[in-house]
């Protein structure tokens, strides 16, 4: 059994269910992953039923405490002079950073020392990082100090993960990207700085957990039209557009009701307030419910209770929430921005709409709601798509395979 570190920033966050499932799948494939994270997330967004167990199993790098600082200092001292020289050379090569940004890299180098010390103490042979932001910096510096190998997974556009991508990728043993679109972006923007192995590894869902307890029943035209969405409260998720679409549906005489599962990154004090003000101004407070950060069971129940799942993201890398709805046989009406067309084929297993066009979104929602046969057909087709292409086992298989090759 190969022991590795499994580094996820601010774990467990609202969108981290996929990582938890992958963690559970890896031991059967000969890999023993041990959790490590940069810091805990805000308490108000810790919502999953497994979150407390996950946190008890996670080693947090920050805040370091006296013992953590001592470990980091000892590892840096052990690496002198060559390891520290490699770190300084990497900082000198850093792109897109001013003097303050380079100074921050020194702090990440020290944190890398702590990660390297932890790996030595735990017997890890490798660290896999589910991020290309500063957590990748930490793993990179751990490698430069100690030789500990690392790999990374890109979950969204490179611009979302900050500067200095060339250095983060240059030193990685191998890497994954979750969509073909992102793979094209990486090859175009980071040519000459890429590891020898880059694999396409879409995220997925645990199919056994996303099964309906009752058959899907489309809207009959009577009673509320129940729409469900799931995504953190952030402007990029397009919740404001979906709220506008619900307002349009209600203006046309449909009793549309929307439930939004998710919270803003600050635990309810930032973008949630914007949406609450929008609901108050539009008079939609009785039709739209902000559920906050909720558990997987609540999400699954919300999907099962819905007539339609909708997500109006401005740019969605792929969309685990969409996969979960498809796995539950709920028809999906979602924006086709980003990598979503690699998951949803318009008119085949879901409905795609352009982002930031709530009038079009409202029209597509109404058309599907008024066609129960099509709604049921799309739901069944969505389940088949996820079964064949988006199981959570797929990425675990690929990680285990590349770890074996790299060993």
C-alpha positions in Angstrom: 0.0 0.0 0.0 1.6 3.3 -1.1 1.1 6.1 1.4 0.7 9.6 0.0 -0.3 13.0 1.2 -3.6 14.3 -0.3 -3.5 18.1 -0.1 -6.8 20.1 -0.5 -7.0 23.8 0.3 -9.4 24.8 3.1 -10.8 21.3 3.5 -13.7 20.4 3.9 -15.4 23.1 1.8 -18.8 23.2 0.3 -17.7 21.8 -3.1 -15.4 19.1 -1.7 -17.7 16.0 -1.8 -15.9 14.7 -4.9 -12.5 14.7 -3.1 -14.0 12.7 -0.1 -15.4 10.1 -2.5 -12.1 9.8 -4.3 -10.3 9.4 -0.9 -12.7 6.5 -0.1 -12.0 4.8 -3.5 -8.2 4.9 -3.4 -7.4 2.3 -0.7 -9.0 -0.4 -2.9 -6.6 0.5 -5.6 -3.5 0.1 -3.4 -3.1 3.8 -2.4 -3.4 5.0 1.2 -4.1 8.8 1.1 -3.6 10.9 4.2 -5.3 14.2 4.4 -3.5 17.5 4.6 -4.9 21.0 4.1 -3.7 24.6 4.2 -6.2 25.7 6.9 -9.8 24.9 8.0 -12.7 26.6 6.2 -15.0 29.1 7.9 -17.1 27.3 10.4 -20.4 28.4 8.8 -19.8 26.5 5.6 -18.8 23.2 7.2 -22.0 21.4 6.3 -21.3 17.8 5.1 -22.3 14.9 7.3 -18.7 13.6 7.0 -17.0 16.9 7.7 -16.1 16.3 11.3 -14.6 12.9 10.5 -12.7 14.5 7.7 -11.3 17.3 9.9 -10.2 14.8 12.5 -8.2 13.1 9.9 -6.7 16.2 8.4 -3.3 17.8 9.3 -3.6 21.6 8.8 -0.4 23.5 7.8 -1.7 26.8 9.1 -1.7 28.3 11.6 1.5 26.3 12.2 1.9 26.7 16.0 5.3 26.5 17.7 5.8 22.8 16.8 4.9 23.3 13.2 7.3 26.2 12.9 10.1 24.1 14.5 9.4 21.3 12.0 9.5 23.8 9.1 12.8 25.4 10.3 14.4 22.0 10.8 13.5 20.9 7.3 14.8 24.2 5.8 18.0 23.7 7.8 18.3 20.1 6.5 18.0 21.4 2.9 20.8 24.0 3.2 22.5 25.1 1.1 21.3 23.4 -2.2 17.6 22.9 -1.4 17.2 26.5 -0.3 19.1 27.7 -3.3 16.6 25.8 -5.5 13.8 27.6 -3.8 15.4 31.0 -4.3 16.1 30.3 -7.9 12.4 29.3 -8.4 11.3 32.6 -6.7 13.6 34.5 -9.0 12.0 32.9 -12.1 8.4 33.6 -10.8 6.2 35.3 -13.3 3.5 37.9 -12.7 4.6 38.8 -9.2 5.7 42.1 -7.6 8.1 42.3 -4.7 5.3 41.7 -2.2 4.2 38.5 -4.1 7.8 37.2 -4.1 8.0 37.8 -0.4 4.9 35.8 0.0 6.6 33.0 -1.9 9.2 32.9 0.9 6.4 32.2 3.4 5.1 29.4 1.2 8.6 28.0 1.0 8.7 27.8 4.8 5.2 26.1 4.7 6.7 23.7 2.1 9.3 22.9 4.7 6.6 21.9 7.1 4.9 19.7 4.4 8.2 18.0 3.6 8.8 17.3 7.3 5.3 15.9 7.7 5.8 13.7 4.7 9.1 12.4 6.2 7.4 11.7 9.5 4.4 10.0 8.0 6.3 8.0 5.3 4.6 9.6 2.3 6.2 8.8 -1.1 4.3 11.5 -2.9 1.8 14.4 -2.5 -1.2 14.9 -4.7 -2.6 18.5 -4.7 -6.2 19.2 -5.8 -5.4 22.8 -6.7 -3.1 24.9 -8.9 -3.2 27.9 -6.5 -1.0 28.4 -3.5 -1.3 24.9 -2.3 0.6 23.9 -5.4 3.3 26.5 -4.3 3.6 24.7 -1.0 4.0 21.3 -2.6 6.5 22.7 -5.1 8.7 24.2 -2.4 8.5 20.9 -0.4 9.8 19.2 -3.5 12.6 21.7 -4.0 13.7 21.4 -0.4 13.5 17.7 0.0 12.9 15.9 -3.3 9.3 14.9 -2.3 7.4 14.4 -5.6 4.0 15.9 -6.2 1.2 16.0 -8.7 -1.6 18.5 -9.4 -5.1 18.6 -10.7 -6.5 21.6 -12.5 -10.2 22.1 -11.9 -10.8 25.4 -13.7 -9.2 28.1 -15.9 -5.6 28.8 -15.1 -6.4 32.5 -14.4 -8.5 31.3 -11.4 -5.4 29.9 -9.7 -3.1 32.9 -9.7 0.3 33.7 -11.1 3.5 31.6 -11.5 1.8 28.6 -13.1 4.9 27.8 -15.1 6.9 27.1 -12.0 4.1 25.1 -10.3 3.7 22.8 -13.4 7.5 22.6 -14.2 8.4 20.7 -11.1 5.3 18.4 -10.9 5.8 14.7 -11.6 2.5 14.5 -13.4 -0.8 16.3 -13.7 -4.5 15.9 -14.4 -7.0 18.3 -16.0 -10.8 17.7 -15.8 -11.9 18.7 -19.3 -10.6 18.7 -22.8 -11.1 22.5 -22.9 -8.7 22.9 -20.0 -6.2 20.5 -21.5 -6.0 22.7 -24.6 -5.6 25.8 -22.5 -2.7 24.2 -20.5 -0.9 23.1 -23.6 -1.2 26.5 -25.2 -0.2 28.6 -22.2 2.3 26.5 -20.5 4.2 24.9 -23.3 7.8 24.2 -22.3 6.9 24.0 -18.6 4.7 20.9 -18.4 5.4 17.5 -16.8 5.8 14.6 -19.2 2.5 13.1 -18.2 -0.8 15.0 -18.3 -4.0 13.0 -18.2 -7.7 13.9 -18.7 -9.5 12.9 -15.6 -13.1 14.2 -15.2 -14.6 14.4 -11.8 -17.5 12.1 -11.1 -20.1 11.0 -8.6 -20.6 7.9 -6.5 -23.5 6.4 -8.4 -24.6 4.2 -5.6 -25.3 7.2 -3.4 -27.1 9.2 -6.0 -30.1 6.9 -6.5 -33.7 8.0 -6.3 -35.9 6.5 -3.6 -39.0 7.3 -5.6 -39.5 7.6 -9.4 -39.1 10.9 -11.1 -42.5 12.7 -11.7 -42.6 15.6 -14.1 -44.6 18.8 -13.4 -48.2 18.2 -14.3 -49.1 21.9 -14.7 -50.8 21.9 -11.3 -49.2 23.2 -8.1 -45.7 24.7 -7.7 -43.0 24.1 -10.4 -40.1 23.1 -8.2 -36.6 24.1 -9.4 -33.5 23.3 -7.5 -29.9 24.5 -7.8 -26.7 23.9 -5.9 -23.6 26.1 -5.9 -21.7 28.4 -3.6 -23.1 31.9 -3.4 -20.8 33.7 -5.8 -21.6 35.9 -8.8 -19.9 33.4 -11.0 -22.6 30.9 -10.3 -25.3 33.0 -11.9 -27.8 32.7 -9.1 -29.0 36.3 -9.8 -29.9 35.3 -13.4 -31.8 32.2 -12.2 -33.7 34.3 -9.8 -34.6 36.7 -12.6 -35.8 33.7 -14.7 -38.0 32.5 -11.9 -39.5 36.0 -11.6 -40.3 35.9 -15.4 -41.9 32.5 -15.0 -44.1 33.7 -12.2 -45.1 36.8 -14.3 -46.3 34.3 -16.9 -48.6 32.6 -14.4 -46.4 29.7 -13.4 -46.0 29.1 -9.7 -42.3 28.6 -10.0 -40.4 28.0 -6.7 -36.6 27.9 -6.5 -34.4 26.4 -3.7 -30.7 27.4 -3.8 -28.3 25.2 -1.8 -25.0 26.9 -1.0 -23.4 29.7 1.0 -20.9 32.4 0.2 -17.2 31.9 1.0 -17.5 34.1 4.2 -20.3 32.0 5.7 -23.2 34.3 4.8 -21.9 37.8 5.2 -21.0 38.8 1.6 -22.8 37.7 -1.6 -25.7 36.2 0.4 -26.6 39.7 1.5 -26.6 40.8 -2.2 -29.0 38.0 -3.1 -31.2 38.7 0.0 -31.5 42.4 -1.1 -32.4 41.3 -4.6 -35.1 39.0 -3.3 -36.5 41.8 -1.1 -36.5 44.3 -4.0 -38.1 41.9 -6.5 -40.7 40.6 -4.1 -39.5 37.0 -4.7 -38.7 36.2 -1.1 -41.6 33.8 -0.8 -40.7 32.0 -4.1 -36.9 31.6 -3.6 -35.3 29.9 -0.6 -31.6 30.3 0.3 -30.8 27.1 2.0 -27.2 28.0 3.0 -24.5 25.4 3.4 -26.2 22.0 3.6 -25.2 18.4 3.7 -25.1 16.0 0.8 -28.3 14.3 2.1 -30.1 17.7 1.9 -28.8 18.2 -1.7 -29.9 14.8 -2.7 -33.3 15.3 -1.2 -33.6 18.7 -3.0 -32.8 17.1 -6.3 -35.3 14.3 -5.8 -38.0 16.7 -4.9 -37.4 19.0 -7.9 -39.1 18.9 -11.3 -36.0 20.6 -12.9 -32.4 21.2 -11.9 -30.9 24.4 -13.2 -27.5 26.1 -12.9 -26.9 29.5 -14.5 -23.1 29.7 -14.0 -21.2 32.3 -16.0 -18.2 29.8 -16.3 -18.5 26.3 -15.0 -15.3 24.1 -15.4 -17.5 20.9 -15.5 -20.1 20.8 -12.8 -20.3 18.0 -10.1 -23.7 19.4 -9.0 -25.0 19.0 -12.5 -23.6 15.4 -12.5 -25.4 14.7 -9.3 -28.7 15.9 -10.7 -28.3 13.8 -13.8 -27.4 10.8 -11.7 -30.7 11.4 -9.9 -32.6 11.4 -13.2 -33.6 15.0 -12.8 -33.7 16.9 -16.1 -31.2 19.7 -16.2 -31.4 23.2 -17.8 -27.9 24.7 -17.4 -25.6 27.3 -19.0 -23.2 25.9 -21.6 -20.2 28.0 -20.5 -16.8 26.5 -19.8 -16.6 22.7 -19.9 -20.3 21.9 -19.4 -20.8 20.9 -23.0 -18.4 18.0 -22.3 -21.0 16.8 -19.7 -24.3 17.8 -21.2 -25.3 17.3 -24.9 -28.0 19.9 -25.7 -31.3 18.2 -26.4 -29.8 14.7 -25.8 -29.4 14.5 -22.1 -30.1 18.0 -20.9 -30.8 21.6 -22.1 -28.0 24.1 -22.6 -28.6 27.9 -22.6 -26.2 30.8 -23.0 -24.9 32.5 -19.8 -26.3 35.8 -18.6 -29.5 35.6 -20.6 -32.3 35.0 -18.1 -35.0 35.5 -20.7 -33.7 32.6 -22.7 -33.3 30.6 -19.4 -36.9 31.3 -18.5 -38.1 30.2 -21.9 -36.2 26.9 -21.8 -37.4 26.2 -18.2 -41.0 26.8 -19.2 -40.7 24.7 -22.4 -39.4 21.8 -20.5 -41.8 22.1 -17.6 -44.7 22.0 -20.1 -43.4 18.9 -21.8 -43.4 16.2 -19.2 -42.5 13.4 -21.7 -39.3 15.3 -22.7 -38.5 16.0 -19.1 -38.6 12.3 -18.2 -36.6 11.3 -21.3 -33.8 13.8 -20.6 -33.6 12.6 -17.0 -33.2 9.0 -18.0 -30.6 10.0 -20.7 -28.7 12.0 -18.1 -28.4 9.1 -15.8 -27.1 6.9 -18.6 -24.4 9.6 -19.4 -23.1 9.7 -15.8 -23.1 5.9 -15.5 -20.9 5.5 -18.6 -18.6 8.5 -18.3 -18.6 10.2 -15.0 -18.1 7.8 -12.1 -16.0 8.9 -9.2 -14.0 5.7 -9.6 -12.5 6.9 -12.9 -10.2 9.6 -11.4 -9.2 7.3 -8.5 -8.1 4.7 -11.0 -6.0 7.1 -13.0 -4.3 8.6 -9.9 -3.5 5.1 -8.7 -2.1 4.1 -12.1 0.2 7.1 -12.5 1.4 6.7 -8.9 2.4 3.2 -9.7 4.2 4.3 -12.9 6.0 7.1 -11.1 7.1 5.0 -8.1 
